[in-house]
Structures are given as structure tokens and as C-alpha cells.
């Protein structure tokens, strides 16, 4: 793949402890600094998939992306072609994290920008509430509480966790079916 998307996916996989092989014609220096990441700076070859069990394609070239996805499928390798759910055997979720708490958001590849935005909003809420600190303290309280008393001790505490406020969604009517402002909107019967 190429660009920021490639770097972001390599960071996530490396951070999860995966051994990552990046094949790209445009290597960025940041890739080499990531733990467990090796880089082959050249065009993709089908044999690059040998020994892999997961493939992420962050390739803007649709034809090359399709070729890589087919090669992965022939080898029974899970494949996620970024922004191409029809070429994917799995879809990445947008992950909002707060210490050991991880919330996954998926639109089944149909609205990745929305999943990304919801992740950003959840992360903002998590940070504002210091949810990471809460999770850490709750985990410590759980460790110190005898096993038979955990439900009784922790359920009332987590029962008071709540979201306050509303989720605001913009109207889609001002946007045309090609995503540009103006013209007949999505769902307006105008095409």
C-alpha cells in the first residue's frame, strides 16, 4: 500500500504484537521505527503472501488491490482491502481505547468515515472523563476484592456509569448523490 493509511494500519498491527511485513514502493521512514515491522520497498509480488495469515491492502490502485485480494483468497489468507469491502474477507473496526477498555465500531465497510468519526468522539469522551484512569482503578479494586464478592462490590459502581447528552446527526438532504453540496439529496427521490 501507500500513504498515511498504510502507516496507520502498520502501527495498529505492530502495536497489537503482530510481525508485520510492509510491501510498498514508497516507504516512509516512520515504518522502520515500528517494532516487528520489516519493509520491502518494491512492487507487490504474490509470493509476498507466503507464510502470512492476514493481509491488509491500503492500495489506492483498484486493479492492484483486486489482484492482491484474489491472491490472498487463493491462499486462504484473511484480507481487508481498505475502502473496498467487496474485496475483503473481513473488515477492520474503528477502535476507541481507554487503557484496557476497547470499544469496536463497524459499519461493515459501508461508511468507514462515520466509524472513524464516532471513534474520535468516543475517544474525546473517554479522555474528558479519564475513563482510562477509572478502568485502571476498577481493575485494581477487582483484584483486591475476593472472588466471591466481586459482583456484589463492583456491580453498583459500574451501574452508575452513564452517558449524558445527545448524538447529533447532520441532515443529508443538502448533499447530492455524488456527495457534493446542492442538487437532489440522498433519500429525496431525486436520483
Secondary structure, DSSP 8 states (H G I E B T S, - for coil): --HHHHHHHHHHHHHTT--EEEEESS--HHHHHSTTEEEEES---GGGGTT-SEEEE--S-HHHHHHHHHHHHHTT-EEEETT-GGG-SS---EEEEETTEEEEE--TTS-HHHHHHHHHHHHHHHHHTTHHHHHHHHHHHHHHS-GGGHHHHHHHHHTT----S------STTBBTTS-BSSSBTTTT--
